[in-house]
Structure formats: C-alpha cells, structure tokens
C-alpha cells in the first residue's frame, strides 16, 4: 500500500536514508478527514528536509484520545490517502497515545508539530534534541480543520 510501513521496516528504511545523508523530518497526527490545512502543513514540513515521515494514530489510539465517535475514516484509508501525497515519503501507524516510541525508534533530524503546541510540550523533543536534531512548529491555516468540517456537516445535515 504505497509508502505505508511497519515500524520495523521504516526503521530499516530510515537507516538507509541516514547512510545517504538525507535530512529526515517527522510529524504525526490523526489526519481523519484530509483537508487543505493538512496539505499545507505537510507541504511546509516536507520543505524542511529531504524525507517526510508521518506517524499516524491508529484507530484505537484515536478513540482513546478523541472519543468513541472518532475516527470517522478508518486507519487503512487514512494511511493510504496520506501515502499518496507527493510531499509524504512514508506513513507509519502507532498505537500508543503519543508518538514517543516511534520518535525514539526513528530519531528524526527535525521534529515538527503545529504551532498550537508550545515547543516545550512537544512529545519527543527531548529525544530529538539529545540526538542533535531540531524541533519546530508550523502555523496552521486558519479555519481549516477536521473539527470545522464536522461542525459544518452536523449543522447542515444533522437536523432534519
């Protein structure tokens, strides 16, 4: 399925990329209903390095974090869609509530999150910086979010 990897296979690929002296950028998220905000965010993340790895929360992880009504789109479909984007070089699911373990495994050169996070609150910051990497935030596109899309759908079609 495109560029969707298991964690162990991606670790091997990461080793090969490292031997090629490629700069690896990592970000993570749910990516439930893919929208313009996601695409702009991922494109900006990719521009920071040579390869972009996206850690994606599994369905079980999303349910624990966001509640029983999420995800709307199943993990296989979310992973497939993400893996087809030109800016994404690899997608890897993780089942934990945070990406700490996958970040520890991959040791990206640059860890990226949305600017709604404080730098000190970004999970994995300690690991990446200890390994000599950088942590950055990227501004979101205003009013472009899955929550906004869901609210629009509910307001237009939820009440008959």
N, C-alpha and C positions, 0 to 999 in steps of 0.2 A: 504494500500500500504506500506508494510514493516514498517520501522521506520520513516515514514513521518508524522509529527504532525502539527496541527494548533498551533498558538502561545499560545492560552489559554490552550489547552491540554498539551502542552510542559511545560508551567509554573507549572501546577499541577504535572507533572512527575518530574520536577526539584525540587519541594518541597519534594517529596518522596525521591529523591536521597540525598537531603540535610539531611533529617532525618536519612539516613543510613550512614552519614558522608563520602559520596563519593566526590572525587575531580572532579569538572566539568570543562572541557576545552571547549572553544568556538572559532570557527573560521568562516569565511564567505567568500563568493565569488560567481562567476558566474558558474564555473565548466561546461563550454559549451561543449567542446569535451574532455572527460575524457582521461587523458594520464598518463604516468609514473611519470611525475613531480607532478601531483596532488596526486597520490597514495603515493609517498614517503613523500610528505608534510603532508598529512592526517595521515599517519602512525606515523610520528615523533610527530605530535600534540597529537595524542592519547596516546603516551608513556609518556606524561607529567601528566596524571591523570587517573581517573577511567572511566569516561564517556566523549565521544566527541560529542558535538552538532555542526552541520554545519548549519549556516544560509545561505540560498541560494537566490540570487537575483531573483525576479520574471521576467517573460518575459518583462513586461512593464518597470521595473527598468533597465534591461539590455539595452533595446532600448534607454532609456534616457542617459545612461552612455556611451555606446559603438557605438551608431548609429543604423540606420534602418536595416542594414544587419545582426545584431546580435539580439538575439542569433540564432545560427544555429540549436541547438537542443532545442525543446520545454521544458518548465519548468516541466511538468509532467514526461517526460522521464529523464531529468537531475536528478530530485528528486528521482525517482525510482532507477536509477543506483547507485547514492550515497548511498541510504539507504540499498543497498545490500552489501556494502563493510564491511568486518569484523571489520575494525577499527572505523566505524561510528555507533554511538548509536542512533542518532536522526538527522533528517533533518527537517528544518522549513523554509518555504519561507517568504520573506519580500518584500514589495512593494516599500519601500522608496529607495532613492538613497544611503543611508548609513544604516548600521545596528544599529544605535544609539538606536532606540526604543526597538528593540528585546534584545539588550545587557542590557538596563535598566530593562526590564522585567525579564530576566533570571539571572542576576548578577552572571556570571561565576566566578569560583575561579581563572582561568587562561584564559586570552585572548591572542590569537595567530594570527599573521599575517606573511606574507612573509617578508624576510629581505630587500626587495626593499622598505619597509616602514621604516621611521625613527620612533623610539619609540614615540616621541612627536607628531607625525602626525597620530597615530592610533586612529581611531574613537572608542570612548567608554573607552579609557584609564582612563579618569578622574573618570568615574562611578566605574569601576572595582577596581581601587586603593583606592578610597574613601570607598569602601565596604571591604577593606582588601585583595583584590586579587592582582594577578601579571599579568604583560603584557610582552610577549616575542615575539621575531621574530625567524623565521626558515629560513635557507638558502634554496634557490631554487636549483633544479637540473639544471645545465647549459644546454641551448639549448633545453629544454623540455617545450614547451608552446603551447597553442592553437594558438597563432599568428603564430608561426613557422609552425604548421601543416597546417593552412590555406594558408600561403605563398607557401608551398610545393605543395599543391593541385592546387593552381592557376597557379604556374609556370609550372607544369607538364601537367595539363589538361585544363587550362583556354584559351590557344591559340591554335587554330586548323588551 
